[in-house]
Amino acid sequence: MKSYMLVIFLFLYAGVLDAKESERTLEKLGYSSTIESFERAIKRDDLEALKIYIDSGIVDTFRKEKKNPIGTLAFHGSREAFKLWLDYFNPPSGAYAYEKTMWFFIGIGKEKHAILLSEYIEDPNYTFDYGMSLLLTASQQGMMTVVQKLVELGASPNASDDFGNIAATLAIRNDNLETYKFLIKNTDFSKVTELSVKSLLGSIMRNRNFNVEALRFLFGTSNIPLTNANYNILIRSERQIGNQSTEAYQLIEDAFKFVKETW
């Protein structure tokens, strides 16, 4: 029994010594054991110091105090610093924490961080408020690399938000033509609702920077249903845009020539 207690004591004592040694090393590098100091290391991209914080367990105190440097990592951390944090806190607390964190990074335009997080998510089709998903948000932002990765992981380009917008709609609405083309190629319109088709056509025709290529690409590449209702949307949009711009009207005429031939 005494020998057992001695082993425990030596183990704990060694841990204390390691912690003290880590604190001394951090002091030599110009840091302390506070979260403010840890965040300063993030901003400086001091990977040596960050590894000491993590390996020594100093970051555990931040967790116990419910302090999270995720905001500093988001705006100031490098990809390498962020990966150190992800690997250490794998898995994070809370359901779909990786999906929620990835959505946050997509929203603030951190593409490299979002790609890193894609390696950890469980459900690429997880939805947030108003039916928004990772793919819809990335498409809206024009993050082609993230969009491609999500589709590769199983995110569906056929899925829409609560307003009927599919990923391709949000891409072209925000003038992300290449992302739009990729999504159109991967969208199965036999599984897309009529509301979503109308929303897509309306977004193409009413886009402030109307692009005839987007319309041509849609009818030339996809299996979009060619219904009278869809045709009427194009007709109404032609009149609306034509009244505003002669150049836009000519673009629509060129598009109609192609669409009528396709029909």
Secondary structure, 3 states (H helix, E strand, C coil): CHHHHHHHHHHHHHHHHHHHHHHHHHHHCCCCCCHHHHHHHHHCCCHHHHHHHHHCCHHHHHHHCCCCCHHHHHHHCCHHHHHHHHHHCCCCCCCCHHHHHHHHHHHCCCHHHHHHHHCCCCCCCCECHHHCEHHHHHHHHCCHHHHHHHHHHCCCCCCECCCCCEHHHHHHHCCCHHHHHHHHHCCCHHHCCHHHHHHHHHHHHHCCCCCHHHHHHHHHHCCCCCCHHHHHHHHHHHHHHHCCCHHHHHHHHHHHHHHHHHC
